[in-house]
Amino acid sequence: MAEAKNVGDKTANKQVVGTGGELLMHQLVAQGVGYAFTNTGSAEAGFFDAFLTVPGVQPILLLNESLVLSAADGYARASRKPAFVNVHLAAGTRQGSGQLYNSYFDGTPMVVTAAMRDNGSFGDHNTLGVSSGFAQMSTVQDVTKKRWEIRDARGIPMATRRAFSEALTMPSGPTYMAFSGEALDEKSVEGVITAGRALDVATTPEQSTLETIHDALLNSEKPLLVVGPDVQNAQAQQEILELAENYAVPVAVGFFDYGSFPRSHPSFQGMIDALPADDYDVVCCVGYRPNTRANPTDERFPSAFRIGIGQDPAMLNGSFAHDVQLWSNVKTAVAALNRLWQPGDANLHHISQRRAALAEQSAVRLAKQRDGAAEHATDAVIHPSFLGSRMADILAKNTTMVSENFNAADHLMPFGFAEEEWRLVRAYGGSLGYGLGGAVGAQLADPDRPCVLSIGDGSVMYSSSGFWTMARYSLPIITVVWNNMQYQTVRTNFARWGGNMAEQNKYPETYLGDPEIDFVMLAKAQGIQGERVDESADVDAALTRAREVQAGGEPYLLDVRITNVGPGADQSWHKAFSLNTV
Ligand SMILES: Cc1ncc(C[n+]2csc(CCOP(=O)(O)OP(=O)(O)O)c2C)c(N)n1
């Protein structure tokens, strides 16, 4: 008798009985959720009660919702797993939406949940809820990929499975679920738990498309590769390195994106916006997420042959026109492209010449950066380039750096793809308030990698109650506050804008030094030790101490007083006002 054929592994499922909240918890366990990022509210009691009966998920408490969302985001980025969030009703959801904006902007996979209250059956006026006539999901409709409202407890596992599947499926992104309190509270509900997965996307690109891209890159005299965060999202780091090295192509990254290509690689050119606008005959964008400049210069590289490879069609179709657009998983597309490479092509004159030129240019660039930082070693006030270069040298080899830093310091850090090189976690949406939460999530995601939060003084204050969470869970994060007592980014942009502000060298509401914020005390109030650093000569010792505390398993903060740079750096003017003297 013929043996039965293997029909495949049936997705495991499990029958459970419990409250609605317990069914949700069982579904989270099946999804592999280790942490629930949360800020507590009594409307979600049915969910919180299940922490006592269904083991497997650790709640992580953050003290406001924007921190909850950024912690979940940092966790998802650093672990490459979907994150789970529970916040309080519509008001808590709205409070977190400034950071949900960042997650949506970058396509971070996460499932965000809250309870909802009946807003019509009995009355219109609804504390913390949405008013009658509106749906709770309307609070997040432009910052989530998909949304559901669930009123029947029996549907909780099914709906949650779909929410995870949707969040994970490319293009990934945050999803939102609002559960009625009654559904979470209901008892003796039967449910079937089946984990939701990303949908498999068919991944074999057309041979002719690959050959067109290969020919363009091979024959190009002046190519440019532009890479973005979707390279890492697809885990295509090795493939992109191979592509860049085969064709000896210079590589640019997006705005502030120093994580998508190793910064000391000979091909690395820095941020795309600093390069000439139209100097290339072939431009190949891989996993790149272009930002609109809201003007006609969005039609980038007009005279180049433009190639786009990406897993998010909105990123390919939502910007400049491409001559070839390949909507595909970046990893499989680039791997297939690499298979067309013939090693003998490395000897082509223009390719070997380009390889040599890139090596030479890169050595000059790195030496210039090093020397530029060393020049400031004895400055009276600590210079940002000096601080950045000392952090790069002294902090742990395999650091994960969460950056909310606008001093253009990230370009000095040893980010790369090798095990001992640093990883960057950063929200490119630019909605401030990411830093402390992001670091909490990144540290939980990868406890074996030392985590450093590099953050401006202005940025700290958008998420300053996050130190408490670092202390509560002994997260050994080093926070380096780049304290220039200014919103320097805004000040320099005001100066560039011109007008009376530039003429008078006065930039309203950019100076933060009156009163001075004491970050050591701010951290101490929440259970974290730290120190203030004023002198260039003290930087190395302070960083070394921070590393020691980190190695001992505790967080530490350095409040580093740095100098201002750029236009208006000399001013501390602000439109003074005191109620006492009115
Ligand atoms: C939610 C939000 N509010 C305001 C801004 C505008 N903004 C951009 S950079 C910046 C200043 C950040 O200050 P700091 O962290 O001290 O860094 P610095 O600019 O001094 O380097 C501000 C207020 C923003 N990006 N996001």
The ligand as a Gaussian input file, in Angstrom:
#p B3LYP/6-31G(d) Opt

LIG

1 1
 C        6.014000      66.347000      18.747000
 C        7.001000      67.343000      18.268000
 N        6.958000      68.618000      18.709000
 C        7.852000      69.524000      18.261000
 C        8.799000      69.180000      17.346000
 C        9.731000      70.236000      16.775000
 N       11.130000      69.994000      17.123000
 C       11.987000      69.385000      16.301000
 S       13.519000      69.280000      16.899000
 C       13.076000      70.092000      18.315000
 C       14.095000      70.407000      19.366000
 C       14.701000      69.225000      20.014000
 O       15.541000      69.698000      21.017000
 P       16.724000      68.850000      21.611000
 O       16.275000      67.478000      21.851000
 O       17.288000      69.590000      22.757000
 O       17.780000      68.746000      20.426000
 P       18.589000      69.928000      19.682000
 O       17.672000      70.435000      18.638000
 O       18.953000      70.971000      20.684000
 O       19.765000      69.257000      19.108000
 C       11.725000      70.418000      18.303000
 C       11.029000      71.119000      19.403000
 C        8.805000      67.831000      16.901000
 N        9.668000      67.381000      16.007000
 N        7.914000      66.936000      17.398000

